[in-house]
Amino acid sequence: MKKILLSSLVTAAFAVSSSLAIQGTTSPYSDPAGDTSPNVNNGSGTLDILGMEVTNNANDLTFTLTLNGNIGSTGWGKFMIGIATGGTGTTTGNGWGRPINLNSPIGGMDYWIGSWVDGGGGSELYSYGVTSWNAPSTPAGFSLAAGTSSTISYTLSLSSLGLAPSDVFYFDAYSSGGGNTDSAIDALANPNVSINDWAVPYTSSTTGDGGVGLNSYQVVPEPTTYALLTLGALGVAGYAARRRARK
């Protein structure tokens, strides 16, 4: 029964994986163009988030962020992802100490990805301990692709986030400036202007809890694993049918 139920869940996940949503549960996730405040510099559109695709295989998870501007022309900007996996997390602050918070149905933020596009770009992964953020590690992969709509990709091992197939986590992505007190100029899960001034605090949370928006994603098995699960389910069903026929 567990195998049959898991197969049904995986089938449903693949069936809706191409749909778009604001505060979504399936990849890709979208965000409207132009939802940044005129009071802040959006870097000729590079701080305007258009969407994100999330994918995984048996070992790794990849986030691909799309921006409404050419990072090659602008040459500056910070881009971050806050993640809640249900472990020990915090609802106040993040790995960079920015005024950005996250509060999910399974707890606070316990992982933080911080990245920058200037100087060739780079990224860091932080995990939250019992009372503070641990020293950063380097994600498995990071790449930039400049263009009319630029993309930034992050690849992390599932183990580095404490995740396994079928786990559900909550997340949001943010753009920001270079100042240590700069907040979320744009937030992926919020279709509206997130803040009206650089240092205004921002908190991601689900709309069902009265918040501004927060995405979720379920880690799915690879297609080969899914096929094996389906064959296993068919085998169990066939065995049950044969037993009923003999009775």
N, C-alpha and C positions, 0 to 999 in steps of 0.2 A: 504493500500500500504506500509506503514512504517513497519508493522508486517511482510509482505511478504518479503520485502527487508532485514530485520534483520534476518529472518529465512535463507535466501539464504546465507548471510554472515557467519552465524554461521555454516551452513552445510559445506561451503568451508573451514572454519577454522579447523573443525574436520577432514576433508578429507585429509588435508596436514600436520596435526600435527605430523606425524611420520617422516617427511622428515628432512634431515640434511642440514645445510647451514652455510657458513662463511659469516658474516654480514647477519644474517638470520632474517626472520619475523615469523618463526614458531618454536616451541619447539619440540625436543631438538636441541640445538645449539652446533656445534662442533668447535674444534680448533686443529690443527695438533700437534703431539708429536714432541718434540725436537726443538721448535721455541723459545728457550732462548739463549742469548748470552754466548759464552764461557768465556767472560770477567767477568761474575758475577756468584756467587754460587747459583745454583738452588735447593739447599737442597736435593740432591740425587733424583731430579725429582719432589719433592713436590711443587715447584714453577712453574712447567710446567702444565698449564691448558689443559685438554683434552676436556672439554665440560661442558654444563650446561643444565638442564631441568627446565622449568618454567611451573607451573600448578596453577590453581586457582579453588576455589569453590565459593559459594555465599558470603562468608565473608573474606576469606584469600587468600593470594598469597604465593607460595612456590618456592624458588630458590634452586636447588640442583647442587652443583659444583663438578666436578670430576677432580682429580689431578693424575699426572703420577708418584706417589711415595707414600711411606708409612709415613704418618704424625706421626704415633706412634713410628717409629724408629728415625725420624729426630728430632721431638720435637720442631720445631720452624717454623715461617712463619706468614705473615699477608695476609689476603684475603679480598678484598673490592668489592663493587658493587656501581657504579655511575648510577643514575637514573634521567631522565628528563620526567616530566609528563605534561609539558606545563604551569606550574605555574611560580611564580617568581623564577628564577634560576640565576646561575652565570656560566660564561664560563672560569673563572679563579679560580682554587682551589677547595677544598672539605672540608668535616667536620674534617678531620685529618690534614689538612694543608700540605698534601703531594704534590709534583709537578706533579699532575695528574688532567687533565681538561677534560671537555666534552662539546661538542657543537652539538646540534641536530637540525633537521628541525623545532622543536616546542620550541626551547629555550635551555638554559643552564641547568646545573645540579641543581635540587632542593631537591634531597634526596641522602644520602650517607650511606651505610652500611659498617662498619668497623669491622673486626673480627680477632681473633688470635687463634692459636692452642696450644700454650705453656700454662703451668699451668692449664691444664684442659679445656682451651678454653673459649671464650666469644665473645659477639658481641654487637654493638651499632648502633642505627639508629639516624641520624642527618637530620634535615630539614633546608632549607635555608629561612631566613626571608628577609626583604626588602634590607638589606645591609650586613648581616652576618649570620653565621650558629648558629642555636639555640642549647641549651644544649641537650645532647643525651638522648634518651629513650631506653628501652630494647625491642627488637623484641619479638613477641609472642612465637617464638620457635627457638631453635638453637641446632644442634646436629652434632657430628663428628663420622665418621666411618673409622677407620684405616684399611689399607690393601694394597695389591700390587697397586691397584688404589684406593686411598682414596676418600671419599666424605664428603662434608660439606653442611648441609641443613639449610636454613633460612626460617622461616615462619613469615609473617607480615600480619596484618589485612589490607584489602583494604582501610579502612577509615584512617589508619595511613599514607597512601601514597596519600590520596585524590583521590582515584580511585573508579570507578564504572563499572559494566558490559558494554562492548563495547568500553571503553576507550582504547586508544593506548598510550603506553609509550616507550621511548628509553632507552637503558641501555648498560653497558659494565661491565665486571668483570675483576679484576686485582689480581695478586700476587705480594708480595713485601717482603722486609726484615724488620728487627726490628728498623732500624734507622728512625728518624722523617723526614729525607730528602730523604729517599729511594723512588724511583719511581716505575713504572709498569714494573716489570721484565717480565711478560707475560700479554697479554690482550686477552680476549676471542674472540673479533670480528676481530682481526688482525692475519692472518695466517703466518705472518713473524715475525722476531725478532723485539720486540718493542723498546728496548733501549740497548745500548752497555756499559753503565756504570750506577752505582746505582742512581745517582742524576740527570740524564738527564730528562728534562720535557717531559711529554707525554700527547697528546690530542686525545681523541676519537671523531671521526666525520664520517659521512657517506661517502662512496667512491664516491657517486654521486656529492658530494660537494668537491671532491678532497682529502678527508680524508683517514684514514687508516682502517676504519671500525667501525660500530656501529649497534647493534641489536635493533629490535623492537618487541613488543608483544602486542596483543590485548586481553584484559580481556573478557572472554566469559562466558555466563550464564552456570549454572549447567545443566547436561543432562535433569533433570526433567523440568527445565525452558524451555530448548530448545524444549522438547516434547510438552509442553503447547503452545509455540509459533507456532509450526508446526500444532497442532490441530486447533489453532485459525485461522491460514492461510487457512487451508482446509475448515473450517467453512465459512469463508468469501467467498472463491471461490465457495462453494456449494450454498450459498445464492445468489450470483451473477448469477449462472447458472439457478437457479429456477426462478429468476426475468426475465431473458431473455426468458425462456420457456413460461412464462405466457404472454409475449408480442407477 
